[in-house]
């Protein structure tokens, strides 16, 4: 994975400070990887500050170690006009284990801390991933989506008032390096079953439709728009071709050259599960950012390569 050349050149030329929150998550680790490759070790450790839920070392796929600070330390940040990649958020699974009031309060505290940082220091730009879940903003039925919707509005308003570009992207289905939740995400489970010799076990007894985009494409689209000073409304990610989950398993088997045996329950009555973004809008944003979106086959290959190479010795920072 690599940053767009204009973005990498911009960061190197300006020595711009970069803040990455949610550094231990999928997007956070992918962003750190791409920044480290673009900047080189010395500039990376000088320019980039990572924040996670707690202070801890984060290991990149290269083996490089990044010392993430506790998110609470963001209150002490005095980095002037940083580029902000804000990925910190308590995700959907936390909504299932916390009381609604506690879940909402925790996420609003995260939002408030970042808004305070932006008000205090300004920003060169903000990349904020939202979620396709924000299409449903009913707090009782869908607190995760409702709080993401709140974030979209709050950060868009702050960017407008302070005059910096913000790329706010509703992420639907991701693929590529740093995929996590390996026993939950369909693509990771499919690849794991294939590599283990099968069968691929699919649980859904109704149609499940998804479309995928590469994690590096999301980051490059957002950062490319910011580097160009573009100010777009919130837009979706999407893959060019929606794929039903059985077809995804067959596609992965073909791409990886592994024979597939698929086990799935018999169809039952029920509505299809369609979690699909607007590809036309995503394609337009990508073109404006100068990004050529990667094919589903390449996304599968990159996801599988990452999963095959998880165990590597770390490299200590200088």
MARTILUM-806387 format. One line per 3 residues: their letters; for each residue x, y, z of C-alpha. Coordinates in Angstrom, 1 decimal, always signed. Example, Ala and Ser with C-alpha at 12.3 -4.5 7.8 and 13.67 -1.06 7.14 Angstrom:
MARTILUM-806387
AS) +12.3 -4.5 +7.8  +13.7 -1.1 +7.1
END
This chain:
MARTILUM-806387
XXX) +0.0 +0.0 +0.0  +1.2 +3.5 -0.7  +0.1 +7.0 -0.5
XXX) -0.7 +9.0 -3.6  +2.4 +10.7 -4.8  +0.9 +14.2 -4.6
XXX) -0.1 +13.6 -1.0  +3.2 +12.1 +0.0  +5.1 +15.0 -1.7
XXX) +2.8 +17.5 +0.2  +3.5 +15.9 +3.5  +7.2 +15.8 +3.0
XXX) +7.5 +19.3 +1.6  +5.4 +20.9 +4.4  +6.6 +18.8 +7.3
XXX) +3.0 +18.9 +8.3  +2.1 +17.4 +11.7  -0.2 +14.5 +11.4
XXX) -2.6 +13.2 +14.1  -4.0 +9.7 +13.8  -6.6 +8.6 +16.3
XXX) -8.0 +5.1 +16.6  -4.6 +4.0 +15.6  -5.1 +0.4 +16.7
XXX) -8.0 -0.2 +14.4  -8.1 -1.2 +10.7  -8.1 +2.2 +9.2
XXX) -5.7 +3.5 +11.8  -3.0 +0.9 +11.3  -3.4 +1.1 +7.5
XXX) -2.9 +4.8 +7.6  +0.2 +4.5 +9.8  +1.6 +2.0 +7.4
XXX) +1.1 +4.2 +4.4  +2.5 +7.3 +6.2  +5.6 +5.4 +7.4
XXX) +6.3 +4.2 +3.9  +5.8 +7.7 +2.4  +7.8 +9.7 +5.0
XXX) +10.6 +7.4 +6.0  +11.4 +6.5 +9.6  +12.9 +9.8 +10.8
XXX) +10.2 +12.1 +9.3  +7.5 +9.7 +10.3  +8.4 +9.6 +14.0
XXX) +8.9 +13.4 +13.9  +5.6 +14.3 +12.2  +3.1 +11.7 +13.1
XXX) +1.4 +11.3 +16.5  -0.8 +8.3 +17.0  -3.5 +7.9 +19.6
XXX) -5.3 +4.7 +20.7  -7.7 +3.8 +23.4  -4.7 +3.3 +25.7
XXX) -1.0 +3.9 +25.4  +0.6 +0.9 +23.6  +2.9 -0.2 +20.9
XXX) +1.3 -0.8 +17.5  +3.0 -3.3 +15.2  +2.8 -2.6 +11.4
XXX) +2.9 -5.3 +8.8  +6.5 -4.3 +8.1  +7.4 -5.1 +11.7
XXX) +7.8 -1.4 +12.5  +6.7 -0.4 +15.9  +4.6 +2.8 +16.6
XXX) +4.2 +4.1 +20.1  +0.6 +5.1 +20.3  -0.4 +7.6 +23.1
XXX) -3.5 +7.3 +25.2  -6.4 +9.1 +23.6  -6.8 +11.2 +26.7
XXX) -3.5 +12.8 +25.9  -5.1 +14.5 +22.9  -6.2 +17.2 +25.3
XXX) -2.5 +18.2 +25.6  -1.9 +18.4 +21.8  -0.5 +21.7 +20.6
XXX) +0.3 +20.7 +17.1  -0.5 +23.7 +14.9  -2.7 +23.2 +11.9
XXX) -2.3 +19.4 +11.8  -3.6 +17.0 +9.2  -6.1 +15.0 +11.3
XXX) -7.1 +11.4 +10.5  -9.8 +10.8 +13.1  -10.7 +7.1 +13.4
XXX) -11.5 +6.9 +17.1  -15.0 +5.6 +17.8  -16.7 +2.9 +19.9
XXX) -18.0 +0.6 +17.1  -21.2 -1.4 +16.7  -20.2 -4.3 +19.0
XXX) -19.8 -2.0 +21.9  -23.4 -0.8 +21.5  -24.5 -4.4 +22.2
XXX) -22.7 -4.7 +25.5  -23.1 -1.2 +26.9  -26.2 +0.6 +28.1
XXX) -27.4 +3.1 +25.5  -26.7 +6.1 +27.7  -23.2 +4.9 +28.4
XXX) -22.4 +4.1 +24.8  -23.7 +7.5 +23.6  -21.8 +9.3 +26.3
XXX) -18.5 +7.5 +25.5  -18.7 +8.3 +21.8  -19.8 +11.9 +22.4
XXX) -16.8 +12.3 +24.8  -14.5 +11.1 +21.9  -16.1 +13.5 +19.6
XXX) -15.9 +16.4 +22.1  -12.2 +15.8 +22.7  -11.4 +16.0 +18.9
XXX) -13.6 +19.0 +18.4  -11.8 +20.8 +21.2  -8.5 +19.9 +19.6
XXX) -9.6 +21.3 +16.3  -10.9 +24.5 +17.9  -7.6 +24.9 +19.8
XXX) -5.1 +24.1 +17.0  -7.0 +24.4 +13.7  -6.3 +21.9 +11.0
XXX) -4.9 +21.5 +7.5  -7.6 +19.0 +6.8  -9.7 +16.3 +8.4
XXX) -10.3 +12.7 +7.2  -13.4 +11.3 +9.0  -14.7 +7.8 +8.2
XXX) -18.4 +7.5 +8.9  -20.5 +4.4 +8.2  -23.2 +3.2 +6.0
XXX) -25.1 +2.6 +9.2  -25.6 +6.4 +9.4  -28.4 +6.1 +6.9
XXX) -30.5 +5.1 +9.8  -30.2 +7.7 +12.6  -32.7 +6.3 +15.0
XXX) -30.9 +6.3 +18.4  -33.0 +3.5 +19.9  -32.9 +1.2 +17.0
XXX) -29.4 +2.0 +15.7  -27.3 +3.9 +18.2  -24.1 +3.3 +16.2
XXX) -25.5 +4.8 +13.1  -27.2 +7.7 +14.9  -24.0 +8.7 +16.6
XXX) -22.0 +8.5 +13.3  -24.7 +10.8 +11.8  -24.1 +13.2 +14.7
XXX) -20.4 +13.1 +14.0  -20.9 +13.9 +10.3  -22.8 +17.0 +11.2
XXX) -20.5 +18.2 +14.0  -17.3 +17.8 +12.1  -18.7 +19.2 +8.8
XXX) -19.8 +22.3 +10.7  -16.5 +22.7 +12.5  -14.6 +22.4 +9.2
XXX) -16.8 +25.0 +7.6  -16.5 +27.4 +10.5  -12.7 +27.1 +10.8
XXX) -12.1 +27.0 +7.0  -10.3 +23.7 +6.4  -11.3 +20.8 +4.0
XXX) -12.9 +17.7 +5.5  -13.4 +14.4 +3.7  -16.3 +12.6 +5.4
XXX) -16.8 +9.2 +4.0  -19.5 +6.7 +4.8  -17.6 +3.4 +4.7
XXX) -19.6 +0.2 +3.8  -17.4 -2.9 +3.1  -13.6 -2.8 +3.3
XXX) -11.0 -5.2 +2.1  -7.2 -5.3 +2.2  -4.4 -5.2 +4.8
XXX) -5.0 -4.8 +8.5  -8.5 -6.4 +8.3  -9.5 -7.2 +11.8
XXX) -12.4 -9.1 +13.5  -11.2 -12.1 +11.7  -14.0 -14.3 +13.0
XXX) -16.7 -11.8 +12.0  -16.0 -10.1 +8.7  -17.2 -12.3 +5.8
XXX) -14.2 -11.9 +3.5  -11.7 -12.8 +6.3  -13.8 -15.9 +7.3
XXX) -14.0 -17.0 +3.7  -10.3 -16.7 +3.1  -9.5 -18.5 +6.4
XXX) -11.8 -21.4 +5.5  -10.2 -21.7 +2.0  -6.7 -21.7 +3.4
XXX) -7.7 -24.3 +6.0  -8.8 -26.6 +3.2  -12.5 -25.8 +3.4
XXX) -15.4 -26.1 +3.5  -16.4 -22.5 +3.4  -19.2 -22.2 +5.9
XXX) -21.7 -19.5 +5.2  -24.4 -19.0 +7.9  -27.0 -16.7 +6.1
XXX) -30.1 -18.5 +4.9  -31.2 -15.4 +2.8  -29.4 -13.4 +0.1
XXX) -26.6 -11.2 +1.4  -25.2 -8.5 -1.0  -22.0 -6.6 -0.4
XXX) -19.6 -4.5 -2.5  -16.0 -3.9 -1.4  -13.4 -1.2 -1.6
XXX) -9.7 -1.4 -0.7  -8.7 +0.3 +2.6  -5.9 +2.0 +0.8
XXX) -8.3 +3.5 -1.7  -10.5 +5.0 +1.1  -7.4 +6.6 +2.6
XXX) -6.1 +7.9 -0.7  -9.4 +9.2 -1.8  -9.9 +11.1 +1.4
XXX) -6.3 +12.4 +1.6  -6.2 +13.2 -2.1  -9.4 +15.4 -1.7
XXX) -7.9 +17.2 +1.3  -4.5 +17.8 -0.5  -6.4 +19.3 -3.4
XXX) -8.6 +21.5 -1.1  -11.8 +19.8 -2.4  -14.9 +20.2 -0.3
XXX) -17.4 +17.5 -1.0  -20.6 +16.6 +0.9  -20.6 +13.3 +2.7
XXX) -20.2 +10.4 +0.2  -20.3 +6.6 +0.3  -17.7 +3.9 -0.5
XXX) -18.8 +1.1 -2.8  -17.5 -1.5 -5.1  -18.3 -1.4 -8.8
XXX) -20.1 -4.7 -8.7  -22.3 -5.9 -5.9  -21.6 -9.5 -5.0
XXX) -23.8 -12.1 -3.2  -21.9 -13.8 -0.5  -21.8 -17.2 -2.2
XXX) -20.4 -15.6 -5.3  -17.8 -13.8 -3.2  -16.7 -17.2 -1.8
XXX) -16.4 -18.6 -5.3  -14.6 -15.5 -6.5  -12.1 -15.7 -3.7
XXX) -11.5 -19.4 -4.4  -10.8 -18.7 -8.1  -8.5 -15.8 -7.3
XXX) -6.5 -17.7 -4.8  -6.5 -20.9 -6.8  -8.1 -23.0 -4.1
XXX) -10.9 -25.4 -4.8  -14.1 -24.4 -3.0  -16.7 -26.4 -1.2
XXX) -19.4 -24.2 +0.2  -21.8 -25.1 +3.0  -24.8 -22.9 +3.5
XXX) -28.3 -23.4 +5.0  -31.2 -23.8 +2.7  -33.0 -20.6 +1.7
XXX) -35.7 -19.4 +4.0  -38.2 -16.7 +3.5  -36.8 -13.2 +4.4
XXX) -35.7 -10.0 +2.9  -32.3 -9.8 +1.2  -29.5 -8.2 +3.3
XXX) -28.2 -5.4 +1.1  -25.4 -3.2 +2.5  -24.3 -1.2 -0.5
XXX) -23.1 +2.3 -1.0  -23.5 +4.6 -4.0  -20.7 +3.7 -6.4
XXX) -21.3 +6.6 -8.8  -20.6 +9.1 -6.0  -17.6 +7.2 -4.8
XXX) -16.2 +6.9 -8.4  -16.6 +10.7 -8.8  -14.8 +11.4 -5.6
XXX) -12.0 +9.0 -6.5  -11.5 +10.6 -9.9  -11.3 +14.1 -8.3
XXX) -8.7 +12.8 -5.8  -6.7 +11.1 -8.6  -7.3 +7.6 -7.4
XXX) -7.8 +4.5 -9.6  -10.0 +2.2 -7.6  -8.7 -1.3 -7.2
XXX) -10.6 -4.4 -8.5  -12.3 -6.9 -6.3  -9.8 -9.5 -7.4
XXX) -6.9 -7.3 -6.2  -8.7 -6.6 -2.9  -9.0 -10.4 -2.3
XXX) -5.3 -11.0 -3.1  -4.2 -8.2 -0.8  -6.4 -9.4 +2.0
XXX) -5.2 -12.9 +1.7  -1.6 -11.8 +1.6  -2.0 -9.8 +4.7
XXX) -3.7 -12.7 +6.6  -0.9 -15.1 +5.5  +1.8 -12.8 +6.8
XXX) +0.6 -11.7 +10.2  +3.5 -13.1 +12.3  +6.6 -11.0 +11.8
XXX) +9.2 -9.7 +14.3  +8.8 -6.1 +15.2  +11.3 -3.4 +14.4
XXX) +12.0 -0.9 +17.2  +11.6 +2.8 +16.5  +14.8 +4.9 +16.4
END
